[in-house]
């Protein structure tokens, strides 16, 4: 009879009154997690948001936890990915809806493993599984708004030197799940207080003290992470050019050809004048942004002449960002070209991680029949096949193109060539003045610490910046302005532990998370008793909610 009175977890109609606090906690957790990311940058809210998201699903059945987790993810991703709106509100909402599915799966897994002893550790490991999957599927993955990327310059950032972005995510999430366990442990103890404030007999405080110590220790231990011992092997002066664009959004190129190229060439001429007049130091090399020429310089004699004139004027190699036509005439590449003042275009790096629906359109023939905007992408881009080490003047720089800075393996493989500094050519013109440029700057801060390398960013519309190997932003531009600078950066050539071990921490933590889910499922199928009174109580509550 009881079985017939159950309400399915995915049934329609309003949620039960008992579910509303969990739903509210999930939504609030998503909002707090969003506020931890740039540009708001309240990094310390990340553990609090994760704690609420965890408590919202703790002890529930997997299906109900998935729905509550999905809604919490939606509350997080909707503002965090608002920068997609220039492409279209439909694209923004579709991306949020699809990406939230990964959090729904995470919530279902978390609901299972919170029935195990040591559940804060297992839930934290599951976040790594979620971020690993999201960074690879679908269509090459979308590793944006990983928890680590909310920690561009915080007490958690040093963990990047040990285990990269996955270890930073794990440390932040573990802090949050320990906070969730602390709140869960305090709740019955607070309820047990007598009117005169006397604690109920037999309630030990040592578990509470241990949980509190863990919450406090995790960020503090970041300060204990040793810095790499290798001293700089010298320095190099890098000129950075930010030329701006004539339009905005999807029409950032405007309606006049070659304006973007002319803007960057003019700023380079201005830098050359500043050097001659003693207002700026002479650079050893100059970086232009991704897409700094909107005309293929291999095919256009006019574009080649404009670039040649600017490079000869400054008198040093310039890394020119260009979109060039493939020899087959049907594809293109996003390319960084080393342009020498004497010999012209030489070595180049082709972007390996391409932006879905920005540089290529998956299933284009199908989608173009009912979404006309996919044709705005133009020719389909092809990915490059080699690392970004490029010899420029006295150094070999490590070229990374825009979107690629979010991918651990792409940055690491370039660093492993010995290249220094890392140079990030980026074009955020479509998303100027949104929350994308500051989010991307935080990624560069993390990469600098992860690999003990200075990072120099050149952006068409901003934010151009210099990040030192400790992750501190030493110089940056405003957005939607023309700017230039010559900055002196140290040449670091050592390897951090994170650079050496690569994806190993991510794999280990992912296997731990997956193993915890497998164990929880096996225990559930075997009908094993819950491991503690606290876990049994949570399970009983979830049963009551589903009735």
N, C-alpha and C positions, 0 to 999 in steps of 0.2 A: 504494500500500500504506500509506503514511504517513497518507493521508487517512482510511482505514478505521479506523486505530488512535486517531484523535482522540476525546477525550471532550467531549461538548457542554458549553458553559459553564454551562448551567442543568440539567445532569444531576443526578439524585438521588445519594444515597450520601455518604460522608464526603468533605470537601475534601482535596485532595492536600496532602502535607506542606509543599510549597513555598508553598501558599496560606495556611497557618496564621499565619505571621508577619504577612502583610498583614491578615488578619482581626483578629488581636490588635491591630495598630496602629490599625485603623479603630474598634474598640470602645474602645480607650484614648483615641483622639482625641475620640470622642463624649462620654466621661465628663469629660475635661478641659474641653471646651467648655461642658458643663453647669455645672461648678464656677465658670466665669467669670461666670455670671449670678447676680443676687440670688436668695435671701438670702446665699448663700455669698460671692459678690462677689469672687472671686479673678480679677479682670479680666485680669491678665497671663497667665493660662493660655489665653486665647482663641487667641492666635497659635500656641501650642504644640499645642493641640488641632487647629487647622486644618492645621498642618504634618503631623501624624500622619495625618489623614484624607486629605491630598493624597498623601503617600508611599504610602498603602495602595493607591491606585488608579493611581498613575503608571505609564504605559506598558502597562497591561493592555488587553485587548480590551474594548469598550464593555459587552458583556453581563455579563461577569464583574465589571467595575468597578461596574456598577449594583447587583449583589447585595451586594458588599462595602460600597458606599456606603449601601445601604439598611439594613444591619445596624448600621453606625456611627451613622446617623441615629436608629435605634431606641434605641441606647444613650444618645444625647443627649436625645431627646424624651421618653422614658419618665419620667425624673425631672423634666425641665424642665416638663412639662405635668401633673405629678401633681396639680395643683390642680383638675383636672377630675374627680377621683374622687368628690367629693360628689354629682355627678350620677349616677354609676354607673361601676363598673369597665369595663363594656362600652363606654360612651361614651368613656372615657379611652383604652382600647386601640384602639378604632376610629379615634379622632382621630390617635393616634400612627402607626397603620398607614397612614392616608391621607396624612398630611403627610410621612412618610418617603419617599413616592414622588417628591417633588420633589428630595430629596437623591440618590435613585437616578439620576434624570435628570442632576443636576449631576455626579455621579461618572462617568457615562458620557461626558459632554462633557469633563470634566477629563482622563479617560484619553486622549481624542483629542488635546487641545491640548497635553498635556505632551510630545508628539512634535515640537512646534514650538520654534524659537528664541524666547527670551523668555517661556517658558511660565508663570512665576510671575505675570506681568501678565495673561495671558489667563485663567488659572484664577480670579484675583481678580475679573475682570470677569464671569465666569460666575456667581459668587455673587450678583451684582446681578441677573442674569437670573432666577435661582432665587427670590430674594426678591420681585422684581417679579411673577412669576407667582403665587407663593404668596399675595401680598397682594391678588389679584384673583379667583382661582379656587380652589375652586368656591364657589357661593352667596355671592358678594361678597368672598371672600378671608378669610384668617386671617393677618395680618402679625405674629403674636406671635413671640417669641424670635428676632427678627432679630439678627444679630451686633451691630449698633449698640446694641441695647438691653442689651447686657452692659457698656456703657461709659457708665454714667450720670454718673460724675464721675471721669474718668481722663485721662491725657495725650492720649488719642485724641478726647475729647469736643469740643475746640475745632474740629475739622474740620466739625462740624455747622453752624457759622456760615458756612462756604463752600459746602457742597453737601448739607446736611441729613443725614438718617440714611443714605442710600445712600453718601455719601462716607465716613462713619465706618466703615460696613461694609467698603468697599473698602480703606481704610487698614489696618484690622485684618487683613483677609484677606491683603492683599499682604504685610504683615509676616510672616504665617504661611507663605505660599507661598515667600517669600524664605528663611525659616528652613528650609523643606523642601528647597529647592535647595542651601542651605548644607550640610545634613546629607548630601544625596546626593553633593555634591562632596567632602566630607570622607571619606566611607566608603572609596572606593578609595585615597585618599591615606594613610589610617591603615593600610589593609591592606598598603600598599607599604613601610611602615617596616621597616627591617632589625632584627634582634635587638639591635643596638647603638644603635638609635634614630636611624639616619641616614636622611634622606629619599631616596626613590628619585630618581635623576637625571632631569631633564627634566620635572618636575611643577611647573607654575607655580602660585604662590600668589596672584597678583593677582585671579583670579576669586573665590577664597574671601574675600579681603579686601573686595572690592566687595560681595559678598553680605552679609557681616557688617556692613559700613557701612550697607547698606540696612535691615537688621533693626533696628539701633540708631537710625538716623535717623528712621524713620517716627513712633515715639512722641514723640521729641524735637521734631520739627518742629511737633507740635501746639501747643507752647508759643510758637511763632513766629507763629501765626495772629493777625492783629491784631483787637483788640476794636473793636466799632463806636464811632465817636467821639462820637455824640450823647449829651449829658448828660441826666439825668432832668429832666422838665418839672414836677416836683413829686412829691407822694406822696399816698397815700390809706390810710386805716385800714380794714382789712377784718376783720369778725368772722367766725369760722369755728365752726360748730356740728357736733359729732359726738354723735348721740343714742343710738347702739347699738340693737340689736334684741332681741326676747325669745327667739327660737329660733336654730337653726343649720342649716347645709346648705340643702337644698331647702325645709325648713320654718322658715326664719328669721323669718317673720311671726308664728309662734306660733299659739295658738288663741284669742287675745283680739283683737277688732277694734280698730283705731286706736291700738295701743300704740306703733308706730313714730312716728306723728304726735305722740302725747302726749310721747314721749321728747324729740323735737326742740323742741317747744314749751316744755317744762319747762326745757331747757337755755338757751333764749332768754330766758325769764323770769329765770333765774339770772344770765345775762350782764347783763341790765338792772339787776338788784339790785347786781351788782358795779360797774357804771358809777355808779349813784347813790351808792354807798358809797365811791367813789374807789379801788376795787381794780382797776379796768380802765379804759382810755381809752374814750371814746365813739367807736364806729365810725361810719364814713360809710356803710357798707352791710354787710350780713350775708349769708353764703352757707350755705344748707342743702344736704345731699347729694342726689344722685339718689335717687328713691323715698323721700324723707323723709316723705312722706305716703302711706300705703297705702290711702287713700280719696280718690276723685275730689272735689276741693273745689268743682268747678263743679256737681256733682250733689248733694252732701251739705251741707246747711245746718249740721250739727254740725261737720264738718271745717272749713268756712269760718269758723265762729265761733272755733274753737281757733286757727287760723292768724291771724285778725284780732287776737285778743287778744294773741298773742305779738308780732306786728309792731307794734301800737300801743304795747306796753310798751317795746320797744327804740327805737321812734321813728324808724327809718330803713328804707329799702327792703330787703327780704329776697328773695333768689333761692330760691324754693321748688321742690324737685324733686318732681314728681308723675307718676303714671300716670293719664292721663285718657281717658275714653271719646270716641271719634270720634262726630260727629253721626249717622253711619249706624247706630250702636248695635252694629256688628259688628266694629269694629276699635278700636285704642287707640293712643295716642302716649306716648312718654316725653318729658316736657316740663319745662323750667325756666321758672317763672313769676315775673316781677318783681311782688312784692306790696308795694304802697305803704301806709304807715300811715294815709293819709287816703282814698285812692281805691280801695284794694283791689287785686285782680288786674288786671294790665295787659299789657304786652308779654311775649312768650314766645319760647322757642326749642325746637323739636322736634328730637329726636335724629335725625341723618341716617344714621349707620352703625349698623345694628341687629345684635344678636348672634344668629347662627343657632342655633336650638334653645333660645334663651333668651328672645328677644323675638318671634321668628317661627319657624315650622317649615316648611322647604321640603318640598314634596310631602306636606303634612300628611294629606290624605285617604288617601293610600296608606300612609304610615307608621303612622298611628293604628290600622290594622287588626291590626298585630302588635306594636306597641310602645306600651303603654298610657301610659307616662310622658310622651309628647308632649302629652297633654291637660293636663298640669300647667302648660304655658306659658300657657294661657288664650286670650284673644282675640289674634288676630294683630296685631302692631304695624305701623303705617305709618311710613315715613321722612319726616322733615321736608324742606323744599325751600329753606330760606334759611340764610344764615350766622348765626353766633351772637353778633353784636354787639347788646348790650342796654344801653340807657341806665339807669344806676342812680345816683341822687344826682349827685355831681360828676363822674362818669366814665362811659365806655362800656366795659363789660367784654366780654371775648371768651369766650362760653360754649362749653365742650366737655364732652360727656357721656361719661364712663367709657371704654368700648371705643373711642371715637373717637380717643383720644389716640395710638393705634397707627397711625393713618392720616395720612400726610404731607399729602395735599391738603386734608383736612378742617380740620386745624389751621391750615394756611397760609392758606386762603381766609378764615378768621375774622380772622387777624392782618392780612391785606390791607385789611380794613375800617378799620384804624387803632385797633381796640379794644385796650385795656390796662387792667388786667392780664388774663392768661388765667386763667379760673377753670374748674377741672375738678370737676364734680359726679360722684361715683362711688358705686356701691353694690356692694361686694364681700362682702356678708353671707353669700352662699352659700359663698364661698371664704375666709372669715375664718380666719386662723392657718395658711394654706397659703403657698406661695411666690408666689401671684399678686399680693397687695398690694405687696410690695417690687419685683417686676418692673415693675409699673405705675408706681411712684414713679420708677424709673430712666428710664422713657419721658418722664415730665414733666421730669426733669433735662435730658434731651437736647433737648426742645422749648424749654426756657428759653434754652439756648445757641443753638439753631438760629435763633430769632427775636428774641433779645435782649429777652425779655419775662419779668417775674416771673410765676410760676405759683402759684396758690393752689388747694389741693385740699381739698375737703370730702367725707368718706366716712362712710357710716352706721356702719361698725364699725372704720374705720381702714384704711389709714394716711392721716389728714388731715395736710397739710403745707404749708409755704411754701418754695418754691425761688426763689432770687434769679436775676437774669439771667445770672450766671456759672455756674449749674448747681449751686450749693451749697445743701444743705438747711439752712435756718436755723431751722426749727421743725418738729416732727412729733409726732404722738400715738402712743401704744401702741394695740394692737388690743383689741377687745371691752371698751372702757371708754367711759363718757360723758366728754366733754371739750369745752372751748371755749377760745377765745383771741381777742385783738384784735391784729393784726399790722400794722405800717406797711410798705407796699411802695412802691418808686419807680415813677413813671409813665414808662416808656420808650415812645417812639413812633416811633423810627427803624426802618429796614429793613436787615437784614443782606443780604449777597450771596445767601445761601441763600433768603431770603424773596423776593428779586427774581427769581432764575432758576428757582425752583420745581423741576420735575421734569427740567430739562435735563440735569444731571449723571447722573441715573439712566438717561435715554434714551441718552446718549452711551456710558456704560459698558456698557449692555445691548447696544447695537449692536456694540461692540468684541468683547464675549464671543461674540455670535452669529456675527460675522464670522470669529472665530478657529476656531470649530467648522466653519463652512463651508469654510474654507481647509484644515483638517486632513482633512476628508472628501474634498475634491477631490484633495489630494495622495495620499491613500491609494488612491483609485480609479485615479489615474494611475500608481500604482506608483513614485512619486518616491522617491529614496533619502532616508534620514533625514538631518537637517541637521547632526548632530554624532555623534562616536563614542559619547557618553553616551546620546543618544537611540536609536541603533542597538542598543546593549547592552540598554537597557530593553525595546525591541521584541522582541529575540531572547529575553529572559527570559520575556516574556509568551507568546510562541509555545511555548516549552518547557512552560510551566505548563498550556497547553491541550491538550497532547498526551496 
